[in-house]
């Protein structure tokens, strides 16, 4: 008989570590293709929001990040969202 394996809660890195990793991703990956400005998926405001809410998927991203802010993002940069949600 198989024992039930309880789901382990996701362990998050420290906020400072997440911030450093997001900045590094922005500077080494996103910046190669896009201008880093207020419309950037990893602008300083968006980094703060990712750290505050720690969305795990697109549903959480949509529900936690205000629509007004999401509407001003560079839509083309959303191709990086799955990478960002892993931090």
DACOR-V13183 format. One record per helix or strand of 3 or more residues. SS is the DSSP state (helix for helix, strand for strand). FROM is the first residue (numbers start at 1). LEN is the number of residues. If there is no record, write none. Layout:
{{SS/FROM/LEN} {SS/FROM/LEN}}
//
This chain:
{{helix/15/14} {helix/30/3} {helix/44/10} {helix/58/7} {helix/67/4} {helix/75/10}}
//
